Amino acid sequence: MTAGEAAAKSAAAGRVEVRDAVGNLLADGDSVALVKDLKVKGAGQTLKRGVVIRSIRLTGDDQEIDCRYEGIKGLVLRAEFVRKL
Protein backbone atom coordinates (compact mmCIF):
# COMPACT_ATOMS: atom_id res chain seq x y z
CA MET A 1 0.00 0.00 0.00
CA THR A 2 1.44 3.38 -0.97
CA ALA A 3 1.35 6.52 1.19
CA GLY A 4 -1.32 8.03 -1.05
CA GLU A 5 -3.57 5.00 -0.64
CA ALA A 6 -3.10 5.06 3.14
CA ALA A 7 -3.98 8.77 3.27
CA ALA A 8 -7.10 8.21 1.16
CA LYS A 9 -8.16 5.28 3.33
CA SER A 10 -7.84 7.24 6.59
CA ALA A 11 -9.59 10.28 5.08
CA ALA A 12 -12.44 8.03 4.04
CA ALA A 13 -12.67 6.70 7.59
CA GLY A 14 -12.93 10.28 8.93
CA ARG A 15 -9.61 10.18 10.79
CA VAL A 16 -6.79 12.67 10.42
CA GLU A 17 -3.23 11.42 10.00
CA VAL A 18 -0.80 13.30 12.22
CA ARG A 19 2.87 12.90 11.36
CA ASP A 20 5.91 14.06 13.34
CA ALA A 21 8.96 15.95 12.06
CA VAL A 22 10.47 12.87 10.40
CA GLY A 23 7.23 11.44 9.02
CA ASN A 24 6.28 8.87 11.66
CA LEU A 25 2.56 8.43 12.25
CA LEU A 26 1.44 9.64 15.71
CA ALA A 27 -1.37 8.14 17.79
CA ASP A 28 -3.03 8.88 21.13
CA GLY A 29 -0.82 7.88 24.06
CA ASP A 30 2.50 8.10 22.21
CA SER A 31 5.59 9.67 23.74
CA VAL A 32 7.42 12.34 21.78
CA ALA A 33 10.61 14.38 22.13
CA LEU A 34 11.06 17.98 21.04
CA VAL A 35 13.39 18.58 18.11
CA LYS A 36 13.76 22.32 18.77
CA ASP A 37 13.73 24.74 21.73
CA LEU A 38 10.23 26.21 22.09
CA LYS A 39 9.15 29.30 24.03
CA VAL A 40 5.80 28.69 25.73
CA LYS A 41 3.52 31.70 25.49
CA GLY A 42 1.90 32.62 28.80
CA ALA A 43 4.03 30.25 30.86
CA GLY A 44 7.24 32.26 30.83
CA GLN A 45 9.48 29.29 30.20
CA THR A 46 11.26 27.54 27.36
CA LEU A 47 11.01 23.83 26.62
CA LYS A 48 14.46 22.61 25.56
CA ARG A 49 15.25 20.30 22.67
CA GLY A 50 15.09 16.65 23.73
CA VAL A 51 12.40 17.11 26.41
CA VAL A 52 10.15 14.04 26.47
CA ILE A 53 6.38 14.57 26.47
CA ARG A 54 4.41 11.47 27.42
CA SER A 55 0.85 10.50 26.65
CA ILE A 56 -0.08 12.87 23.85
CA ARG A 57 -3.63 13.27 22.53
CA LEU A 58 -4.60 14.05 18.95
CA THR A 59 -6.87 17.08 18.47
CA GLY A 60 -8.41 16.33 15.08
CA ASP A 61 -6.12 18.87 13.40
CA ASP A 62 -3.39 17.29 11.29
CA GLN A 63 -0.67 19.56 12.74
CA GLU A 64 -1.57 19.93 16.44
CA ILE A 65 -1.24 17.62 19.41
CA ASP A 66 -2.52 18.20 22.93
CA CYS A 67 -0.26 17.27 25.84
CA ARG A 68 0.68 17.94 29.43
CA TYR A 69 3.97 19.05 30.87
CA GLU A 70 4.78 19.84 34.50
CA GLY A 71 3.58 23.32 35.37
CA ILE A 72 1.89 23.96 32.01
CA LYS A 73 -1.81 23.23 31.56
CA GLY A 74 -3.37 23.00 28.13
CA LEU A 75 -0.15 22.72 26.15
CA VAL A 76 -0.70 22.35 22.40
CA LEU A 77 2.33 21.59 20.22
CA ARG A 78 2.77 21.59 16.47
CA ALA A 79 3.59 18.12 15.13
CA GLU A 80 6.46 19.53 13.08
CA PHE A 81 8.44 20.20 16.29
CA VAL A 82 8.25 16.69 17.80
CA ARG A 83 9.72 13.27 17.06
CA LYS A 84 8.07 9.99 18.07
CA LEU A 85 10.03 7.82 20.52
DRENDO-1510 file (C-alpha; in Angstrom, 1 decimal, always signed):
<recs>
REC; n; res; u; v; w
REC; 1; MET; +0.0; +0.0; +0.0 .
REC; 2; THR; +1.4; +3.4; -1.0 .
REC; 3; ALA; +1.3; +6.5; +1.2 .
REC; 4; GLY; -1.3; +8.0; -1.0 .
REC; 5; GLU; -3.6; +5.0; -0.6 .
REC; 6; ALA; -3.1; +5.1; +3.1 .
REC; 7; ALA; -4.0; +8.8; +3.3 .
REC; 8; ALA; -7.1; +8.2; +1.2 .
REC; 9; LYS; -8.2; +5.3; +3.3 .
REC; 10; SER; -7.8; +7.2; +6.6 .
REC; 11; ALA; -9.6; +10.3; +5.1 .
REC; 12; ALA; -12.4; +8.0; +4.0 .
REC; 13; ALA; -12.7; +6.7; +7.6 .
REC; 14; GLY; -12.9; +10.3; +8.9 .
REC; 15; ARG; -9.6; +10.2; +10.8 .
REC; 16; VAL; -6.8; +12.7; +10.4 .
REC; 17; GLU; -3.2; +11.4; +10.0 .
REC; 18; VAL; -0.8; +13.3; +12.2 .
REC; 19; ARG; +2.9; +12.9; +11.4 .
REC; 20; ASP; +5.9; +14.1; +13.3 .
REC; 21; ALA; +9.0; +16.0; +12.1 .
REC; 22; VAL; +10.5; +12.9; +10.4 .
REC; 23; GLY; +7.2; +11.4; +9.0 .
REC; 24; ASN; +6.3; +8.9; +11.7 .
REC; 25; LEU; +2.6; +8.4; +12.2 .
REC; 26; LEU; +1.4; +9.6; +15.7 .
REC; 27; ALA; -1.4; +8.1; +17.8 .
REC; 28; ASP; -3.0; +8.9; +21.1 .
REC; 29; GLY; -0.8; +7.9; +24.1 .
REC; 30; ASP; +2.5; +8.1; +22.2 .
REC; 31; SER; +5.6; +9.7; +23.7 .
REC; 32; VAL; +7.4; +12.3; +21.8 .
REC; 33; ALA; +10.6; +14.4; +22.1 .
REC; 34; LEU; +11.1; +18.0; +21.0 .
REC; 35; VAL; +13.4; +18.6; +18.1 .
REC; 36; LYS; +13.8; +22.3; +18.8 .
REC; 37; ASP; +13.7; +24.7; +21.7 .
REC; 38; LEU; +10.2; +26.2; +22.1 .
REC; 39; LYS; +9.2; +29.3; +24.0 .
REC; 40; VAL; +5.8; +28.7; +25.7 .
REC; 41; LYS; +3.5; +31.7; +25.5 .
REC; 42; GLY; +1.9; +32.6; +28.8 .
REC; 43; ALA; +4.0; +30.3; +30.9 .
REC; 44; GLY; +7.2; +32.3; +30.8 .
REC; 45; GLN; +9.5; +29.3; +30.2 .
REC; 46; THR; +11.3; +27.5; +27.4 .
REC; 47; LEU; +11.0; +23.8; +26.6 .
REC; 48; LYS; +14.5; +22.6; +25.6 .
REC; 49; ARG; +15.3; +20.3; +22.7 .
REC; 50; GLY; +15.1; +16.7; +23.7 .
REC; 51; VAL; +12.4; +17.1; +26.4 .
REC; 52; VAL; +10.1; +14.0; +26.5 .
REC; 53; ILE; +6.4; +14.6; +26.5 .
REC; 54; ARG; +4.4; +11.5; +27.4 .
REC; 55; SER; +0.9; +10.5; +26.6 .
REC; 56; ILE; -0.1; +12.9; +23.9 .
REC; 57; ARG; -3.6; +13.3; +22.5 .
REC; 58; LEU; -4.6; +14.1; +19.0 .
REC; 59; THR; -6.9; +17.1; +18.5 .
REC; 60; GLY; -8.4; +16.3; +15.1 .
REC; 61; ASP; -6.1; +18.9; +13.4 .
REC; 62; ASP; -3.4; +17.3; +11.3 .
REC; 63; GLN; -0.7; +19.6; +12.7 .
REC; 64; GLU; -1.6; +19.9; +16.4 .
REC; 65; ILE; -1.2; +17.6; +19.4 .
REC; 66; ASP; -2.5; +18.2; +22.9 .
REC; 67; CYS; -0.3; +17.3; +25.8 .
REC; 68; ARG; +0.7; +17.9; +29.4 .
REC; 69; TYR; +4.0; +19.1; +30.9 .
REC; 70; GLU; +4.8; +19.8; +34.5 .
REC; 71; GLY; +3.6; +23.3; +35.4 .
REC; 72; ILE; +1.9; +24.0; +32.0 .
REC; 73; LYS; -1.8; +23.2; +31.6 .
REC; 74; GLY; -3.4; +23.0; +28.1 .
REC; 75; LEU; -0.2; +22.7; +26.2 .
REC; 76; VAL; -0.7; +22.3; +22.4 .
REC; 77; LEU; +2.3; +21.6; +20.2 .
REC; 78; ARG; +2.8; +21.6; +16.5 .
REC; 79; ALA; +3.6; +18.1; +15.1 .
REC; 80; GLU; +6.5; +19.5; +13.1 .
REC; 81; PHE; +8.4; +20.2; +16.3 .
REC; 82; VAL; +8.2; +16.7; +17.8 .
REC; 83; ARG; +9.7; +13.3; +17.1 .
REC; 84; LYS; +8.1; +10.0; +18.1 .
REC; 85; LEU; +10.0; +7.8; +20.5 .
</recs>
